[in-house]
Amino acid sequence: MGNRLVWICEICGQSIQGSEGMLALDQNKMMAQRDVRHLGNAGTTETLRWHVRHDRCDKPPVPNPYTICCSQLPSLDTIPEWRRQLDSKLWATWTDWDEVVAQAVAAGERR
């Protein structure tokens, strides 16, 4: 299936089946970036990283996570709607979303 997304856990390297895992973004880092980018606080800008993990592998857990269950993103067909939702967030362009989706597409093509 050409448009299937396969999410690979960054901890164990295995594929995530159904609702066994998530994409998680550290909201503490998100708020710090907001303060640097919009409030002029000291600090450097950085790309916020989406973590792809099995629930069982999330140790230590991503702090204060904003999460999306992998089962909500089974194929490329689901990406546009999620992209619209994320684009409504102030921080959406500060993340590595496109790279994480590209990795899931590549993993899907290999299977």
C-alpha positions as CSV (number, residue, x, y, z in Angstrom):
1,M,0.0,0.0,0.0
2,G,1.8,3.1,-1.2
3,N,0.3,5.7,1.1
4,R,0.7,3.7,4.4
5,L,2.6,5.4,7.2
6,V,4.8,3.2,9.4
7,W,5.8,4.9,12.6
8,I,9.1,3.6,14.0
9,C,9.9,4.0,17.7
10,E,13.0,6.1,18.3
11,I,13.8,4.1,21.4
12,C,13.5,0.4,20.3
13,G,13.6,0.8,16.5
14,Q,10.4,-1.3,16.0
15,S,7.3,-0.3,14.2
16,I,4.3,0.9,16.2
17,Q,1.1,-1.0,15.7
18,G,-2.3,0.7,16.1
19,S,-2.6,2.6,19.4
20,E,0.6,1.3,20.9
21,G,2.4,4.6,20.5
22,M,2.4,8.3,19.9
23,L,4.0,11.3,18.5
24,A,4.9,13.6,21.4
25,L,6.1,17.2,21.5
26,D,7.6,18.7,24.7
27,Q,5.3,21.5,25.7
28,N,7.9,23.0,28.1
29,K,10.3,23.5,25.1
30,M,7.4,24.8,23.1
31,M,6.7,27.5,25.7
32,A,10.3,28.4,26.0
33,Q,10.5,28.9,22.2
34,R,7.4,31.0,22.3
35,D,9.1,33.2,24.9
36,V,12.2,33.6,22.8
37,R,10.5,34.1,19.5
38,H,7.6,36.3,20.5
39,L,8.4,37.9,23.9
40,G,12.1,38.6,23.2
41,N,13.4,36.6,26.1
42,A,17.1,35.6,26.0
43,G,17.8,32.3,24.3
44,T,18.3,30.7,20.9
45,T,15.6,29.5,18.5
46,E,15.6,25.8,17.8
47,T,13.5,23.3,15.9
48,L,11.1,21.5,18.2
49,R,11.4,17.7,17.8
50,W,8.5,15.3,17.5
51,H,9.3,12.1,19.5
52,V,7.9,8.9,18.0
53,R,7.6,6.2,20.7
54,H,5.8,3.1,21.9
55,D,3.9,3.9,25.0
56,R,6.0,1.2,26.8
57,C,9.3,2.8,25.6
58,D,8.4,6.3,26.8
59,K,10.9,6.2,29.7
60,P,11.9,8.7,30.6
61,P,8.7,10.2,29.3
62,V,8.6,13.3,27.1
63,P,8.0,16.1,29.6
64,N,4.5,17.7,29.5
65,P,3.7,16.2,26.1
66,Y,1.4,17.3,23.4
67,T,0.5,14.0,21.8
68,I,-1.0,12.4,18.8
69,C,-1.8,8.7,18.9
70,C,-0.1,6.9,15.9
71,S,-3.4,5.2,15.2
72,Q,-4.8,8.6,14.2
73,L,-2.2,8.8,11.4
74,P,-2.3,5.5,9.5
75,S,-1.9,6.8,6.0
76,L,-0.9,9.9,3.9
77,D,-4.7,10.5,3.5
78,T,-4.8,11.6,7.2
79,I,-1.9,14.1,7.0
80,P,-3.7,17.1,5.4
81,E,-6.4,17.2,8.2
82,W,-3.7,16.9,10.9
83,R,-1.6,19.5,9.1
84,R,-4.6,21.9,9.1
85,Q,-5.1,21.3,12.9
86,L,-1.4,21.8,13.7
87,D,-1.1,24.9,11.4
88,S,-3.6,26.6,13.7
89,K,-1.1,26.4,16.5
90,L,1.4,29.2,17.0
91,W,4.3,26.7,17.3
92,A,3.5,24.5,14.2
93,T,6.2,25.9,12.0
94,W,8.8,25.5,14.8
95,T,8.7,21.7,14.6
96,D,10.2,18.9,12.5
97,W,6.7,17.7,11.4
98,D,7.6,17.3,7.7
99,E,10.7,15.3,8.5
100,V,8.9,13.0,10.9
101,V,6.1,12.4,8.3
102,A,8.7,11.8,5.6
103,Q,10.4,9.1,7.8
104,A,7.0,7.3,8.3
105,V,6.4,7.5,4.5
106,A,9.8,6.0,3.8
107,A,9.2,3.2,6.3
108,G,5.8,2.5,4.8
109,E,7.4,2.2,1.3
110,R,10.0,-0.3,2.5
111,R,7.3,-2.7,3.8
